[in-house]
Amino acid sequence: GTGEVDIPVAYPQWDPSKHFLVTVLTYMKRIFYVKDYRDLSPKEQRLLPNQEALRLFQTDQEGYRRRVLECVRESQRSVYLNDPGCTLQFSEETAVHEILRDAMKKKFGGSGAGGNADEVSGVVTREETLELIGEVAHGADFSVPKK
């Protein structure tokens, strides 16, 4: 494989009024769900973006597992390597990330749909997020008590 995600498979005609970063991220998350590809019709199988993975999955389960582990290791190695000029930049977590995450838990709740205390529940608007960032930047205390 090329190591690239084929976004045009999901969005052959990009429409900025309907497609946002969150829709692309949701698509990317969905492509990693475990599936039993044997249940797909031949036509559906031809539409899958990674034909090499499909072939390995169908013919060499151990080779498939090895290739998945190689991809995971490479992803972990290069997670913070950013393309020059790219709008989206990834970085290691810093104290400010933890402060903002704790503030979101405190302000918006910490019991997500699965009952996970690390999740923010409900929908948080852009305005609410920007307001919270401003509050954190101006020193509001959002520390979450440790258990």
Summary of the structure (lengths in Angstrom):
residues: 147
radius of gyration: 19.9
end to end distance: 45.0
largest distance: 57.8
contacts: 262
relative contact order: 0.07
helix: 50%
strand: 0%
